[in-house]
């Protein structure tokens, strides 16, 4: 099928490359000419595991092309995906201006029946609103349908998640649009991926409710971790014991410095806001959000409790990205910890395998950027692990100790085994490791 994807960010680009891989002919559109230039030269504009090889392959097969021209991009497309940003406003609501602008621009380009699919995470009601905006901007009456088709990709695993989805959700009342969406996803449906066909409101809410539930799991386990420390229990073992109950499941029970990223903090707040606008209160989601804010602050207090006053001390921070396998710093707990330590007078040396360049843009010359863990640990009074990069599990502890002023490791991701680290003569603190 001939498909256009408007917006070449994380969601749009992975969708474009994934659909090309599934055998479709895809045009990616973005107003950012620098980004489009990079893409034409087979370069991903951000780091995402496995994305660049996929882009390269389909730029070669010709299944994937890129343009800055929305008019050219959507010409003759059977399906137009919208995957532009929906950032948060200060009151927790969602800024829909980008998506509404794109809808207005699509209108005049429609000539025959077209399915317009929204991939961006949007408040309930947006799909129908887009229908109205597009209809207001067509040059003449032309048939089209707008479909809600939320995505559930995790950054860092987005290509895998696109090719192996847990489910496909299609929200539309139009039988014609449903048929076309089924044809689009046929390669996936053949692999028996569950399909949920529903109305747009339900599809939109599935996305928000899923993210809010996952965020709730994290805030829940982070509070249990605090209790573990108080009562002398071991959080990873508690989480394992819980997760073996198939009704709970083992995923998303890793305690840490609080959730970050471009989705959970924004989407929980947007859901709370949406509910309030209908006179409803989502007490559990509100608590999830509040606990996350508290946990992030508690991390700084924890470091200071272990280390003493940070003023004049050097601290090595391992990880800037909000999680492993990405260079994304949005709402990263590492940033708020670093800012807090800087304010308390510490000198910070940072390492991150992928996010140093992005870090420089945010932190400037306030910290020292180091190419490896051991350089970062030079003269440090403590190493603080903030992101769960696999390589931090394999630290040469003897070498690390020779570099440091004080042998202290504060492991906010529970990557290391306490007994092993202590056996090397370190003071070790993890999260919820009270036993
Ligand atoms: C999340 C969802 O997992 C995706 O399903 C969804 O499509 C996406 O949001 C979105 O709405 O676009 P993502 O933000 O990429 O994906 O990252 P996650 O892997 O979910 O991690 C979010 C945060 O939770 C990270 O800060 C991570 O470190 C933290 N986390 C995750 C924990 O602290 N503990 C865990 O057990 C799991």
Boltz pocket constraint, residues with backbone or C-beta under 6 A from the ligand:
constraints:
  - pocket:
      binder: B
      contacts: [[A, 121], [A, 151], [A, 152], [A, 153], [A, 154], [A, 155], [A, 156], [A, 211], [A, 214], [A, 218], [A, 251], [A, 252], [A, 253], [A, 254], [A, 255], [A, 256], [A, 257], [A, 258], [A, 259], [A, 260], [A, 261], [A, 262], [A, 263], [A, 264], [A, 267], [A, 322], [A, 323]]
      max_distance: 6.0
